[in-house]
Amino acid sequence: MNVIGAVRPAAIASTAVRSAAQPAGPSLPPPRAAGAQGLGDAMCMLYALITETSGAQVESRKHEIGAHKTQRDRAIADDQAALERARRAQSDDADGFFGSIAKIVKDVVDDAAHLRVADAVSDFKDDVETTWNNPHFWRELESGAGSIAKVFNTALAIVAATLCGQFEDAADMLKNPDSATARHYGLVGRSLLALGAGVGTAVSMGTLGPALIAGASVALSASGEAIAETRLLGDASAYVGVGMDVGGTMLTLGMAKAGDAPKIIAALRGAALMVEGGGKAIAALAHARVASFDADAEDALADATAARQRMEQLDRLIKSVLAETKEIQKSHERALESLRAAMEIDQQTLLVAAGARG
Amino acid sequence: MTTTTMAAVRPGTREGVDAIYATGHWLYSRERYRDAAAVFRAMMSVAPYDERSWLSLGAAHEQLGQLELALELYTAGWLVAGPAPHCALARARLLRAVGNEAEATLALDDAEIAAVAARDDEIVERITRERRP
């Protein structure tokens, strides 16, 4: 639209505009008449303004788009990092409970067998750290923490099989802790432990102290529970289990000095409480670790969602800015074109006027 | 066409600014408020100390229903292009129109002071009329 050309006759050359219908609201002061020089100046000013504004706006939009793209790249990186964190927190790829324990035992035994004490310490530390950060381990421990006795049984069984030189059985039991072999060696292990504790107590005449006695009695008590629970011995399992508990305790008490009996009983109770408390503590720890991994996974997924939303928002912004930039450029091109046309008309008018005068 | 730079046109010549104002006024009088606002914005860029730039741009926005923006422009004009009795009066009138009577009365006082400073009898008369209930 050639606004300037259209305006000239009415607004510049006459005061007719004063009588034009003035809308409600503020009344504007009437314009003063402007000559050809004024019109030329005005056109130049507007032309320069539009050119400057257009350049500045396009430049500003370019910076804006650049900034959005940087933010978008960052959002993509955040999204990927968050998804990776979520994957790690939920991962079941790593070794589970028994796999982790087996690795720790294997490394320590391997290093000890080759007299690599320093390596054993280092490997143990590394394995423990890996295990601590292994969600699969803690999930399995949490689900199995209610049966600490079974875990204890497995550990005893592995020790017993190892002592008996049955390494393959020990390895099998690591993989399959509920197998009949594992239960068998569990019984052997408990018996050995109880026997060792009783002998130790007798030999030392009670001087080994309540700790050893308590440990052995707890082992017996655990074995009784395991037998009763796994029904290894059929219907008689419950009775046998209780019998083993009582037998173990009597054996220990009988071999200790009579005067130490009250102390031993107190120690047994304390140890039992410790085991119970320890089981609960392990369960609580495992639960806390699993909750922590779950929370990490949840946080990471929330971060990923937020990053993706930010990315989408930035995409929309970039599109909108690009569209706006195109529109600004088109609008300015149109305005400049109108002004050029107006200036040409103005020049021609002046030439015609000059010709008429001449 | 001769190449013109901003340095060559700034500050705007009085005739050039008058021509821009005439253009905007013509558009405004034909109720082309959006076009008029674009021209008045350009005028404000080259003549920010001219009271008409603020008053006319505020008026265009007022006609477009953007009353808050108009009020800001009148206030800015009254402060920047002072003494600016037209901006002060327009501000008072708009404040009254939006129901802010107390502020409007104070704004009328400001307008009167500005009108006396500008020695503009016509605007003093309008302010007096505006005060009457």
Interface residues (C-beta under 8 A of the other chain):
Chain A: V3 I4 V7 A10 A11 I12 V17 A20 A21 Q22 P23 G25 P26 L28 P29 P30 P31 R32 A33 A34 G35 Q37 G38 L39 G40 D41 A42 C44 M45 L46 Y47 A48 L49 E52 R340 M343 E344
Chain B: M1 T2 T4 T5 M6 A8 V9 R10 G12 T13 E15 G16 V17 D18 A19 I20 Y21 A22 T23 H25 W26 L27 Y28 S29 R30 E31 D35 V39 A42 S45 V46 R52 L55 S56 G58 A59 E62 Q63 H86 A90 R93
